[in-house]
């Protein structure tokens, strides 16, 4: 069992499978979380306050922690870990732990003091009472961000070592903590219990990552040396990355500000649509990006550009294989998905329709959204954080301008349109310079796969659309199970058709994925048989 929890993944597809499965599980638990929140509070004032309060702590976390860790920690950690002096990797980890922790502590104290004026900035459309509640929620959530900051460092250690099991399990526990906050803490302490549920989830997240890091050999000791060469190199790479994340977060903040000026519940609708669409983007795009990053870094550190190109093209093709049917599913069955996930209790049918229509525009850009995560990590492996910054700046400006243009005419749906257009621009502006730098990204193989998968995807969509009315003959769509069964029937049949056509067209990505599953399944059987042998 110990070996299973801490095993190293040998291939990108194998690693992405582990991360993807747990990402799916985390998102499934996240759907339960959203359904609990929607059923208890509806698209109204309480959840508007809850989601608005997340924005500033998330912004802080993204700038200080993700900005510093995501672009540079893994390449520098792995270089030290696999050197002759392995202890230098753990010294580097402790240095970064104190550096990031100190930065988060100072920033959190300042935000705690100025929470109320910041709440008026982030939610100008709220009345004074709701703004005070935002400040109260925000102060509690800052504790959660401190815990997540430490957790992300230990999680990056596990990524660098290609030990993805516990790393991928942590978000599941995080969402469980939030659910407990809604079901237990909110009943005891009132709405503020939602914020304390976030703190509980963050604590569980941290504990899981710590266990994995300690099992890998980590031990804590005080080390805070700003003259450390690796720490200084990381700080130099961090600047552009922080600015890039700031731009992306500012776009989301602008969209949040727009939502607070609309009718009550608009921010909740936008957030629910984003959460639901991130199920697909996170499960596939983020999982493959996380799994591929160490391989990209390893290939480039060995001066093997062709190995990088092969890994990159393979990752992109696998993303296309999964994202095309998911895009069809979320476009055609968007209302059913929203109704099943959050359509409960106080969340009425009008809110469901608005959420579904917003989700449709997110779904149209599933593929470029997923590509952005992989493309950004390709540049990080090249130790280039300036190009993603430039692309993000232009894409962010496009998103802000689009929000000003679309929101007055389309309301909350226009915010989804603006976000999606920004994602397309970002993907294009990352792909073109990467192609120029690497001379080739094996686009011919990618286009060949895209053509075959598009044929399968169109057939998949037609089957889903054609089977939607069938359920009306024996189940009412006024019930939860009627809506759920309609989605399962139409979606399941569409996926089966997609896989059959992909098999018939000999899509390489399908066979590669099945081969990975077969190897893992057969290995498990062999291990079980070995354990059961008599001594």
C-alpha positions as CSV (number, residue, x, y, z in Angstrom):
1,X,0.0,0.0,0.0
2,X,2.9,2.3,0.8
3,X,4.5,1.7,-2.6
4,X,1.1,2.3,-4.3
5,X,0.6,5.7,-2.6
6,X,4.2,6.8,-3.3
7,X,4.9,5.2,-6.7
8,X,6.7,7.1,-9.4
9,X,4.8,7.5,-12.8
10,X,7.0,6.4,-15.7
11,X,5.0,8.0,-18.6
12,X,3.1,11.2,-19.3
13,X,-0.1,9.3,-20.1
14,X,0.3,7.2,-16.9
15,X,0.8,10.3,-14.8
16,X,-2.0,12.2,-16.5
17,X,-4.3,9.2,-15.9
18,X,-3.7,9.3,-12.1
19,X,-4.0,13.1,-11.9
20,X,-7.0,13.0,-14.2
21,X,-8.9,10.3,-12.2
22,X,-8.4,12.2,-9.0
23,X,-9.1,15.5,-10.7
24,X,-12.4,14.0,-11.9
25,X,-13.1,12.8,-8.3
26,X,-12.2,16.2,-6.9
27,X,-14.5,17.9,-9.4
28,X,-17.3,15.4,-8.7
29,X,-17.0,16.2,-5.0
30,X,-16.8,19.9,-6.1
31,X,-20.1,19.4,-7.9
32,X,-21.6,17.9,-4.7
33,X,-20.2,21.0,-2.9
34,X,-21.8,23.4,-5.3
35,X,-25.1,21.5,-5.2
36,X,-25.1,21.6,-1.4
37,X,-24.4,25.4,-1.5
38,X,-27.0,26.0,-4.2
39,X,-29.6,24.0,-2.4
40,X,-29.0,25.7,1.0
41,X,-28.5,29.3,-0.2
42,X,-29.6,29.6,-3.8
43,X,-28.4,32.2,-6.3
44,X,-28.6,35.0,-3.8
45,X,-26.9,37.3,-1.3
46,X,-25.0,34.7,0.8
47,X,-23.2,33.0,-2.0
48,X,-22.5,36.3,-3.7
49,X,-20.7,37.3,-0.5
50,X,-19.0,33.9,-0.3
51,X,-17.6,34.0,-3.8
52,X,-16.7,37.7,-3.7
53,X,-14.7,37.1,-0.5
54,X,-12.6,34.5,-2.3
55,X,-11.3,37.0,-4.9
56,X,-8.7,38.9,-2.9
57,X,-7.2,35.9,-1.0
58,X,-7.1,34.0,-4.3
59,X,-5.4,36.9,-6.0
60,X,-2.8,37.1,-3.2
61,X,-2.2,33.3,-3.3
62,X,-1.8,33.3,-7.1
63,X,0.7,36.1,-7.1
64,X,2.9,35.1,-4.2
65,X,2.7,31.3,-4.3
66,X,1.7,30.1,-7.8
67,X,3.7,32.9,-9.4
68,X,6.8,31.8,-7.6
69,X,6.3,28.0,-7.6
70,X,4.6,27.1,-10.9
71,X,7.3,28.4,-13.3
72,X,10.6,27.6,-11.6
73,X,10.4,25.3,-8.5
74,X,10.1,22.0,-10.3
75,X,12.9,22.4,-12.8
76,X,15.3,23.6,-10.1
77,X,14.2,21.1,-7.5
78,X,14.6,18.1,-9.9
79,X,18.0,19.3,-11.0
80,X,19.2,19.3,-7.4
81,X,17.4,16.1,-6.4
82,X,18.9,14.0,-9.2
83,X,22.4,15.4,-8.7
84,X,25.1,13.8,-6.6
85,X,24.1,15.9,-3.6
86,X,20.5,15.1,-3.1
87,X,20.3,17.0,0.2
88,X,20.6,20.2,-1.7
89,X,17.1,19.7,-3.0
90,X,15.7,19.5,0.5
91,X,17.7,22.6,1.6
92,X,16.3,24.4,-1.4
93,X,12.8,23.3,-0.4
94,X,13.2,24.7,3.1
95,X,14.5,28.0,1.8
96,X,11.5,28.4,-0.5
97,X,9.2,27.3,2.3
98,X,10.4,30.2,4.5
99,X,10.6,32.7,1.7
100,X,7.0,32.0,0.5
101,X,5.7,31.7,4.0
102,X,7.2,35.0,5.0
103,X,5.8,36.8,2.0
104,X,2.3,35.3,2.5
105,X,2.3,36.2,6.2
106,X,3.2,39.9,5.6
107,X,0.7,40.2,2.8
108,X,-2.0,38.4,4.8
109,X,-1.6,40.8,7.8
110,X,-2.0,43.8,5.5
111,X,-5.0,42.4,3.8
112,X,-6.5,41.5,7.2
113,X,-6.2,45.1,8.3
114,X,-7.6,46.6,5.1
115,X,-10.2,44.0,4.4
116,X,-13.2,46.4,4.6
117,X,-11.9,49.0,2.0
118,X,-10.9,46.1,-0.2
119,X,-14.4,44.6,0.0
120,X,-15.9,47.9,-1.3
121,X,-13.4,47.8,-4.2
122,X,-14.1,44.2,-5.2
123,X,-17.9,44.4,-4.7
124,X,-18.9,48.0,-5.5
125,X,-22.4,46.9,-6.4
126,X,-23.1,45.4,-3.0
127,X,-24.8,47.3,-0.2
128,X,-22.8,48.2,2.9
129,X,-24.0,45.2,4.9
130,X,-23.0,42.8,2.2
131,X,-19.6,44.5,1.9
132,X,-19.0,44.1,5.6
133,X,-19.8,40.4,5.3
134,X,-17.3,40.1,2.4
135,X,-14.6,41.6,4.6
136,X,-15.5,39.2,7.5
137,X,-15.4,36.2,5.1
138,X,-12.1,37.4,3.6
139,X,-10.3,37.6,6.9
140,X,-11.1,34.0,7.7
141,X,-10.2,32.8,4.2
142,X,-6.7,34.3,4.5
143,X,-5.9,31.6,7.0
144,X,-6.8,29.0,4.4
145,X,-4.5,30.6,1.8
146,X,-1.6,30.4,4.2
147,X,-2.1,26.7,4.6
148,X,-2.5,26.2,0.9
149,X,0.8,28.1,0.3
150,X,2.8,25.6,2.2
151,X,0.8,22.8,0.7
152,X,1.6,23.9,-2.9
153,X,5.3,23.8,-2.1
154,X,5.1,20.2,-0.9
155,X,2.8,19.4,-3.8
156,X,5.5,20.7,-6.2
157,X,8.0,18.4,-4.6
158,X,5.8,15.4,-5.3
159,X,5.3,16.6,-8.9
160,X,9.0,16.9,-9.4
161,X,9.5,13.4,-8.1
162,X,6.6,12.2,-10.4
163,X,4.7,10.9,-7.3
164,X,1.2,12.0,-8.3
165,X,-1.1,10.0,-6.1
166,X,-1.2,12.0,-2.9
167,X,-0.7,15.2,-4.9
168,X,-3.9,14.5,-6.8
169,X,-5.8,13.3,-3.8
170,X,-5.4,16.6,-1.9
171,X,-8.0,18.6,-3.8
172,X,-10.6,15.9,-3.0
173,X,-10.1,16.4,0.7
174,X,-10.1,20.2,0.2
175,X,-13.6,20.1,-1.3
176,X,-14.8,17.7,1.4
177,X,-13.7,20.3,4.0
178,X,-15.8,22.9,2.3
179,X,-18.8,20.6,2.2
180,X,-18.5,20.0,6.0
181,X,-18.3,23.7,6.4
182,X,-21.7,24.1,4.7
183,X,-23.4,21.2,6.4
184,X,-22.0,21.5,9.9
185,X,-20.2,24.8,10.5
186,X,-22.8,27.0,8.8
187,X,-25.5,25.5,10.9
188,X,-23.5,26.2,14.1
189,X,-22.0,29.6,13.3
190,X,-24.2,30.9,10.5
191,X,-22.9,31.8,7.0
192,X,-19.4,32.5,8.3
193,X,-19.1,28.7,8.8
194,X,-18.7,28.5,5.0
195,X,-15.4,30.3,5.3
196,X,-14.2,28.1,8.2
197,X,-15.0,25.1,6.0
198,X,-12.5,26.5,3.5
199,X,-9.9,26.6,6.3
200,X,-10.6,23.0,7.2
201,X,-10.3,21.9,3.5
202,X,-6.9,23.7,3.3
203,X,-5.7,22.0,6.4
204,X,-6.6,18.6,5.0
205,X,-4.9,19.5,1.7
206,X,-1.7,20.5,3.5
207,X,-1.6,17.3,5.6
208,X,-1.9,15.1,2.5
209,X,1.0,16.8,0.7
210,X,3.2,16.8,3.9
211,X,2.8,13.0,4.3
212,X,3.9,12.4,0.7
213,X,7.0,14.8,1.0
214,X,8.1,13.2,4.3
215,X,7.8,9.8,2.8
216,X,10.1,11.0,-0.1
217,X,12.8,12.0,2.4
218,X,11.9,15.6,3.3
219,X,12.8,16.7,6.8
220,X,12.3,20.2,8.2
221,X,15.0,22.5,9.5
222,X,15.2,26.2,9.5
223,X,17.0,27.6,6.5
224,X,16.5,31.0,5.0
225,X,19.4,32.0,2.8
226,X,18.6,34.6,0.2
227,X,22.1,34.2,-1.2
228,X,21.3,30.7,-2.2
229,X,22.0,30.5,-6.0
230,X,19.0,28.4,-6.8
231,X,16.7,30.6,-4.7
232,X,18.0,33.7,-6.4
233,X,17.5,32.1,-9.8
234,X,13.9,31.2,-8.9
235,X,13.2,34.8,-7.7
236,X,14.5,36.1,-11.0
237,X,12.2,33.8,-13.0
238,X,9.3,34.7,-10.6
239,X,8.9,38.4,-11.6
240,X,7.4,38.0,-15.0
241,X,5.3,35.0,-13.9
242,X,3.8,37.0,-11.1
243,X,2.9,39.8,-13.5
244,X,1.4,37.2,-15.9
245,X,-0.8,35.7,-13.1
246,X,-1.7,39.2,-11.9
247,X,-3.1,40.0,-15.3
248,X,-5.1,36.7,-15.5
249,X,-6.5,37.4,-12.0
250,X,-7.2,41.0,-12.8
251,X,-9.3,39.8,-15.7
252,X,-11.3,37.6,-13.3
253,X,-11.6,40.5,-10.9
254,X,-12.9,42.7,-13.6
255,X,-15.5,40.1,-14.5
256,X,-16.4,39.8,-10.8
257,X,-16.9,43.6,-10.5
258,X,-19.2,43.5,-13.6
259,X,-21.2,40.6,-12.0
260,X,-21.7,42.5,-8.7
261,X,-23.3,45.4,-10.6
262,X,-25.9,43.1,-12.2
263,X,-29.0,41.5,-10.6
264,X,-28.7,39.5,-7.4
265,X,-27.2,36.1,-8.1
266,X,-25.2,37.0,-11.2
267,X,-21.9,36.5,-9.5
268,X,-23.0,33.1,-8.3
269,X,-24.3,32.1,-11.7
270,X,-20.9,33.1,-13.3
271,X,-19.0,31.3,-10.7
272,X,-21.1,28.1,-11.0
273,X,-20.7,28.1,-14.8
274,X,-16.9,28.5,-14.4
275,X,-16.7,25.8,-11.8
276,X,-18.6,23.4,-14.0
277,X,-16.6,24.1,-17.1
278,X,-13.4,23.7,-15.1
279,X,-14.3,20.1,-14.6
280,X,-13.4,19.4,-18.2
281,X,-10.4,21.8,-18.4
282,X,-9.0,20.8,-15.1
283,X,-9.5,17.0,-15.5
284,X,-7.8,16.9,-18.9
285,X,-5.9,20.1,-19.6
286,X,-4.4,20.7,-16.2
287,X,-3.7,17.0,-15.6
288,X,-1.8,16.6,-18.8
289,X,0.1,19.9,-18.2
290,X,1.1,18.8,-14.7
291,X,2.1,15.3,-15.9
292,X,4.1,16.7,-18.9
293,X,6.0,19.4,-17.1
294,X,8.7,17.3,-15.5
295,X,9.2,15.4,-18.8
296,X,9.5,18.7,-20.7
297,X,12.1,20.0,-18.2
298,X,14.0,16.7,-18.3
299,X,14.2,16.7,-22.1
300,X,15.4,20.3,-22.4
301,X,17.9,19.9,-19.5
302,X,19.4,17.0,-21.5
303,X,19.5,19.2,-24.7
304,X,17.1,16.9,-26.4
305,X,14.8,19.3,-28.4
306,X,13.3,16.5,-30.5
307,X,12.4,14.6,-27.4
308,X,10.6,17.7,-26.2
309,X,8.8,18.0,-29.5
310,X,7.6,14.4,-29.4
311,X,6.4,14.8,-25.8
312,X,4.7,18.1,-26.6
313,X,2.9,16.8,-29.7
314,X,1.8,13.6,-27.9
315,X,0.4,15.6,-25.0
316,X,-1.6,17.9,-27.4
317,X,-3.0,15.0,-29.3
318,X,-4.1,13.3,-26.1
319,X,-5.8,16.5,-25.0
320,X,-7.7,16.7,-28.3
321,X,-8.8,13.1,-27.9
322,X,-10.5,13.8,-24.6
323,X,-11.6,17.4,-25.0
324,X,-13.5,17.0,-28.3
325,X,-16.2,14.7,-26.9
326,X,-16.3,16.7,-23.7
327,X,-16.9,19.9,-25.6
328,X,-19.8,18.2,-27.4
329,X,-21.2,16.9,-24.1
330,X,-21.1,20.3,-22.4
331,X,-22.6,22.1,-25.4
332,X,-25.5,19.8,-26.1
333,X,-26.4,18.7,-22.6
334,X,-25.4,22.0,-20.8
335,X,-28.9,22.5,-19.2
336,X,-29.0,18.9,-18.0
337,X,-25.5,19.2,-16.5
338,X,-26.3,22.4,-14.7
339,X,-29.6,21.1,-13.4
340,X,-28.0,18.0,-12.0
341,X,-25.0,19.8,-10.5
342,X,-26.6,22.8,-8.9
343,X,-30.3,22.8,-9.7
344,X,-31.6,22.1,-6.3
345,X,-33.6,23.8,-3.6
346,X,-33.5,27.6,-3.9
347,X,-31.6,27.5,-7.3
348,X,-34.6,27.9,-9.6
349,X,-35.0,27.2,-13.4
350,X,-34.3,30.7,-14.5
351,X,-30.9,30.6,-12.7
352,X,-30.3,27.2,-14.3
353,X,-30.9,28.6,-17.9
354,X,-28.6,31.6,-17.3
355,X,-25.9,29.3,-15.9
356,X,-26.3,26.8,-18.8
357,X,-26.0,29.6,-21.5
358,X,-22.9,31.0,-19.8
359,X,-21.5,27.5,-19.7
360,X,-22.0,27.1,-23.4
361,X,-19.5,29.9,-24.2
362,X,-17.0,28.4,-21.8
363,X,-17.4,25.0,-23.5
364,X,-16.7,26.4,-27.0
365,X,-13.1,27.2,-25.8
366,X,-12.3,24.0,-23.9
367,X,-9.5,23.1,-26.2
368,X,-7.6,26.5,-26.2
369,X,-8.1,26.8,-22.5
370,X,-6.5,23.3,-22.0
371,X,-3.7,24.2,-24.5
372,X,-2.8,27.3,-22.5
373,X,-1.7,25.2,-19.5
374,X,0.5,23.0,-21.6
375,X,2.0,25.8,-23.7
376,X,2.8,27.8,-20.6
377,X,4.7,24.9,-19.0
378,X,6.6,24.4,-22.2
379,X,7.9,27.9,-21.8
380,X,8.6,27.4,-18.1
381,X,10.7,24.3,-19.1
382,X,12.7,26.7,-21.4
383,X,13.1,29.0,-18.4
384,X,11.1,31.6,-20.2
385,X,8.4,33.4,-18.2
386,X,8.4,36.6,-20.3
387,X,6.6,35.1,-23.3
388,X,3.6,33.8,-21.2
389,X,3.5,37.2,-19.5
390,X,3.3,39.0,-22.9
391,X,0.6,36.7,-24.2
392,X,-1.4,36.9,-21.0
393,X,-1.2,40.7,-21.0
394,X,-2.6,40.9,-24.5
395,X,-5.3,38.3,-23.8
396,X,-6.3,40.0,-20.6
397,X,-6.7,43.3,-22.4
398,X,-8.9,41.6,-25.0
399,X,-11.0,40.0,-22.2
400,X,-11.5,43.3,-20.3
401,X,-12.4,45.2,-23.5
402,X,-14.8,42.4,-24.5
403,X,-16.5,42.5,-21.1
404,X,-17.2,46.2,-21.5
405,X,-18.6,45.5,-25.0
406,X,-20.6,42.3,-24.2
407,X,-21.9,42.7,-20.6
408,X,-24.3,45.6,-21.3
409,X,-26.0,43.6,-24.0
410,X,-25.8,40.0,-22.8
411,X,-25.5,40.4,-19.0
412,X,-23.7,37.6,-17.2
413,X,-23.6,35.5,-20.4
414,X,-21.4,38.3,-21.9
415,X,-18.9,37.6,-19.1
416,X,-18.5,34.0,-20.3
417,X,-18.1,35.3,-23.8
418,X,-15.3,37.7,-22.8
419,X,-13.4,35.1,-20.8
420,X,-13.6,32.6,-23.6
421,X,-12.4,35.0,-26.2
422,X,-9.4,35.9,-24.0
423,X,-8.5,32.2,-23.8
424,X,-8.4,31.8,-27.6
425,X,-6.1,34.8,-27.9
426,X,-3.8,33.5,-25.2
427,X,-3.5,30.1,-26.8
428,X,-2.6,31.6,-30.2
429,X,-0.1,34.0,-28.8
430,X,1.7,31.2,-26.9
431,X,1.7,28.6,-29.8
432,X,3.2,30.9,-32.5
433,X,6.4,31.9,-30.6
434,X,6.9,28.4,-29.2
435,X,6.7,27.0,-32.8
436,X,9.2,29.7,-33.9
437,X,11.7,28.8,-31.2
438,X,11.4,25.0,-31.6
439,X,11.2,25.2,-35.5
440,X,8.6,22.5,-35.4
441,X,6.0,21.1,-33.0
442,X,5.1,18.1,-35.1
443,X,2.0,19.9,-36.3
444,X,1.4,17.4,-39.1
445,X,0.8,14.6,-36.7
446,X,-1.5,16.9,-34.6
447,X,-3.6,17.9,-37.6
448,X,-3.9,14.3,-38.7
449,X,-5.3,13.3,-35.3
450,X,-7.5,16.4,-35.2
451,X,-9.1,15.4,-38.5
452,X,-10.0,11.9,-37.4
453,X,-11.2,13.1,-34.0
454,X,-13.3,15.8,-35.5
455,X,-15.2,13.2,-37.5
456,X,-15.8,11.1,-34.4
457,X,-16.8,14.2,-32.4
458,X,-19.4,15.3,-35.0
459,X,-21.0,11.9,-34.9
460,X,-20.8,11.9,-31.1
461,X,-22.7,15.3,-31.0
462,X,-25.4,14.1,-33.5
463,X,-26.1,11.0,-31.4
464,X,-26.4,13.1,-28.2
465,X,-28.8,15.6,-29.8
466,X,-30.9,12.8,-31.4
467,X,-31.3,10.8,-28.2
468,X,-32.3,13.7,-25.9
469,X,-36.0,13.4,-26.7
470,X,-36.1,9.6,-26.2
471,X,-36.3,9.9,-22.4
472,X,-39.5,11.9,-22.6
473,X,-41.5,8.7,-23.5
474,X,-41.0,7.1,-20.1
475,X,-39.6,9.7,-17.6
476,X,-40.5,13.3,-16.7
477,X,-37.9,16.0,-16.9
478,X,-39.5,17.7,-13.9
479,X,-37.6,15.2,-11.7
480,X,-34.0,15.0,-10.8
481,X,-33.7,11.4,-12.0
482,X,-35.4,12.2,-15.3
483,X,-32.8,14.9,-16.1
484,X,-30.0,12.7,-14.9
485,X,-31.1,9.7,-17.0
486,X,-31.5,11.9,-20.1
487,X,-27.9,13.1,-19.7
488,X,-26.6,9.6,-19.0
489,X,-28.4,8.1,-21.9
490,X,-27.6,10.7,-24.5
491,X,-24.1,11.4,-23.3
492,X,-23.2,7.7,-22.8
493,X,-24.4,6.8,-26.3
494,X,-22.5,9.7,-27.8
495,X,-19.3,8.6,-26.1
496,X,-19.7,5.0,-27.2
497,X,-20.1,6.2,-30.8
498,X,-17.1,8.4,-30.4
499,X,-14.9,5.6,-29.2
500,X,-16.1,3.2,-31.9
501,X,-15.4,5.6,-34.7
502,X,-12.0,6.4,-33.2
503,X,-11.2,2.7,-33.1
504,X,-12.3,2.3,-36.7
505,X,-10.2,5.2,-37.8
506,X,-7.2,3.8,-35.8
507,X,-6.7,6.9,-33.7
508,X,-3.3,6.4,-32.1
509,X,-4.3,8.3,-28.9
510,X,-7.1,5.8,-28.1
511,X,-4.8,2.8,-28.4
512,X,-2.1,4.5,-26.3
513,X,-4.5,5.3,-23.5
514,X,-5.9,1.7,-23.6
515,X,-2.4,0.3,-23.5
516,X,-1.6,2.4,-20.3
517,X,-4.8,1.2,-18.6
518,X,-4.0,-2.4,-19.6
519,X,-0.5,-2.2,-18.2
520,X,-1.7,-0.7,-14.9
521,X,-4.6,-3.2,-14.6
522,X,-2.5,-6.2,-15.3
523,X,0.3,-5.0,-13.0
524,X,-2.3,-4.7,-10.2
525,X,-3.5,-8.3,-10.9
526,X,0.0,-9.6,-10.8
527,X,0.7,-7.8,-7.5
528,X,-2.6,-9.2,-6.0
529,X,-1.7,-12.7,-7.1
530,X,1.8,-12.3,-5.6
531,X,0.4,-11.2,-2.3
532,X,-2.0,-14.2,-2.2
533,X,0.7,-16.8,-2.8
534,X,1.3,-19.2,0.2
535,X,4.6,-18.8,1.9
